[in-house]
Amino acid sequence: MSVLSLLDLAVVGREQTTRESLEGTVALARAAEQAGYRRVWYAEHHNNPAIASSATSVLIAHVAANTRSIRLGAGGVMLPNHAPLVIAEQFGTLATLHPDRIDLGLGRAPGTDQNTMLALRRDARAAETFPADVAELDGYLRGKTTIEGVNAYPGIGTNVPLYILGSSLFGAQLAAKLGLPYAFASHFAPAALEQAVAIYREEFTPSEQLAEPYVIAAVGAVAADSSAEAADQLLTAQRRRVGLLLPPGRTVTDDEADMVLASPQGRSLLEMMRYTAVGTKDEVGDYLREFARHADADELMVALHADGVAERVRAAQIIAEAMA
């Protein structure tokens, strides 16, 4: 049976304030802790009013202070947006305050649009140095700095575990080369899942952190007490996806969203959600077990698509019961 974890984007629902969303992250983490999930991760996104996890390390600190034992981390920090030393200091601080509870997943995408990338002061070529940046960051956390005389305080010697995130073969190959766990973003980029996992497992080289390959596969989920309720929540999630096609500040009605979903562009959006468990406890449990086999995954990272906090908390409970 695969280990079970959650990906929480701190989604701001249609009838919700940002503060309510952030309070909901605590409620969801507490529910996940009680239900036996291994970890909850938060992802760095920018310039998106529907996602409140942009200041990832700050959010992790708040949730960690309001939970007791569950692992918390980034899924992920988009490293080219930051200096590795700064991330080492941030996550070193977290690990010092909350020992053996902090993870650091790393991605190389900007997590935003082109204009926002410029506002982040990110060089468009920054992704090219991602492998070197990962090595520099790892050196700070392990007390083996690659830059003479420069160390992370706090951070040095905390050995915060690193994870490579990806949706292509590049991440799989890098994770294998570095001997790090690999998390595949199949909840929104399903196309290369099987090939990437196969390459990672075939090319894996043991490291100080990890002796054997370890795969986390992300999967969407809409779990409810009835099939009809789950179907309604799925439709709401699909309509929200239409916002990905719109310029910032633009909105659409439900009818307009349905028209988009019926178009070729809409079908591409729906394809992003190919790996999504939908239904009651039994239906979702059957799907997730089959997906774990399909993905050859050691751990499932479940992204809940429900719009409201109460619905996400209930979905997390249902999924835990289904996978117990």
Disulfide bonds with the S-S distance in Angstrom:
none
